[in-house]
């Protein structure tokens, strides 16, 4: 298993009230699989995504990435795991407006202290993989929403991460563009990438092999998707 959650819980203190966002989640993600996570607002899916993405630590339970328990690592250690093992794609793209497409893609490599020439070559290849090499020198304001999301996917790929974690990647796109972006994820999956996608859209979720339904901080059920 590339990722395994064992009894994950997460509680928050809001004033005098304790909120139990996750209540013992057990989940296994095989390497090379494509999984969607769905649930109503407040179900805990965003909290689970933050834990899986090593953006936060659980209150209790264990999270294993490539067999290593990361649930008690320090913030600096978690940052290293994120940069090495996980590529993020967000709903709002999270591109820096002052940088060109290729400079945005290079950012994770700068954090990883990759030399400049190698950074540029790897960023070029990543943009080619999402069909956007001809827009490398354009800034986000000069790109359509779909093109911005392709840049974000290229940025997620550039460090060759073990897991691509996508949070509502089509939420800011129209239906046609959203389908085009999902075709990129399907292609990445066919190449052996592990993809975990958080969405509220059933049509988007069904691009995956499995849909994990979260409710009230627990895994309610796991649905196997039958290919059309």
Secondary structure in CASP SS format (residue, H / E / C, confidence):
PFRMAT SS
TARGET T0000
AUTHOR 0000-0000-0000
METHOD secondary structure of the structure
MODEL  1
X C 1.00
X C 1.00
X E 1.00
X E 1.00
X E 1.00
X E 1.00
X E 1.00
X E 1.00
X E 1.00
X E 1.00
X E 1.00
X E 1.00
X E 1.00
X E 1.00
X C 1.00
X C 1.00
X E 1.00
X E 1.00
X E 1.00
X E 1.00
X E 1.00
X E 1.00
X E 1.00
X E 1.00
X E 1.00
X E 1.00
X E 1.00
X E 1.00
X E 1.00
X C 1.00
X C 1.00
X C 1.00
X C 1.00
X E 1.00
X E 1.00
X E 1.00
X E 1.00
X E 1.00
X C 1.00
X C 1.00
X C 1.00
X C 1.00
X C 1.00
X C 1.00
X H 1.00
X H 1.00
X H 1.00
X H 1.00
X H 1.00
X H 1.00
X H 1.00
X H 1.00
X C 1.00
X C 1.00
X C 1.00
X C 1.00
X C 1.00
X C 1.00
X C 1.00
X E 1.00
X E 1.00
X E 1.00
X E 1.00
X E 1.00
X E 1.00
X C 1.00
X C 1.00
X E 1.00
X E 1.00
X C 1.00
X C 1.00
X C 1.00
X C 1.00
X C 1.00
X H 1.00
X H 1.00
X H 1.00
X H 1.00
X H 1.00
X H 1.00
X H 1.00
X H 1.00
X H 1.00
X H 1.00
X H 1.00
X E 1.00
X E 1.00
X E 1.00
X E 1.00
X E 1.00
X C 1.00
X C 1.00
X C 1.00
X C 1.00
X C 1.00
X C 1.00
X C 1.00
X C 1.00
X C 1.00
X E 1.00
X H 1.00
X H 1.00
X H 1.00
X H 1.00
X H 1.00
X H 1.00
X H 1.00
X H 1.00
X H 1.00
X H 1.00
X H 1.00
X C 1.00
X C 1.00
X C 1.00
X C 1.00
X H 1.00
X H 1.00
X H 1.00
X H 1.00
X H 1.00
X H 1.00
X H 1.00
X H 1.00
X H 1.00
X H 1.00
X H 1.00
X H 1.00
X H 1.00
X H 1.00
X C 1.00
X C 1.00
X C 1.00
X H 1.00
X H 1.00
X H 1.00
X C 1.00
X C 1.00
X C 1.00
X E 1.00
X H 1.00
X H 1.00
X H 1.00
X C 1.00
X C 1.00
X H 1.00
X H 1.00
X H 1.00
X H 1.00
X H 1.00
X H 1.00
X H 1.00
X H 1.00
X H 1.00
X H 1.00
X H 1.00
X H 1.00
X H 1.00
X C 1.00
X C 1.00
X C 1.00
X C 1.00
X C 1.00
X E 1.00
X E 1.00
X E 1.00
X E 1.00
X E 1.00
X C 1.00
X C 1.00
X C 1.00
X C 1.00
X C 1.00
X C 1.00
X C 1.00
X H 1.00
X H 1.00
X H 1.00
X H 1.00
X H 1.00
X H 1.00
X H 1.00
X H 1.00
X H 1.00
X H 1.00
X H 1.00
X H 1.00
X H 1.00
X H 1.00
X H 1.00
X H 1.00
X C 1.00
X C 1.00
X C 1.00
X E 1.00
X E 1.00
X E 1.00
X E 1.00
X E 1.00
X C 1.00
X C 1.00
X C 1.00
X H 1.00
X H 1.00
X H 1.00
X H 1.00
X C 1.00
X C 1.00
X C 1.00
X C 1.00
X E 1.00
X E 1.00
X E 1.00
X E 1.00
X E 1.00
X E 1.00
X C 1.00
X C 1.00
X E 1.00
X E 1.00
X E 1.00
X E 1.00
X E 1.00
X E 1.00
X E 1.00
X C 1.00
X C 1.00
X C 1.00
X C 1.00
END
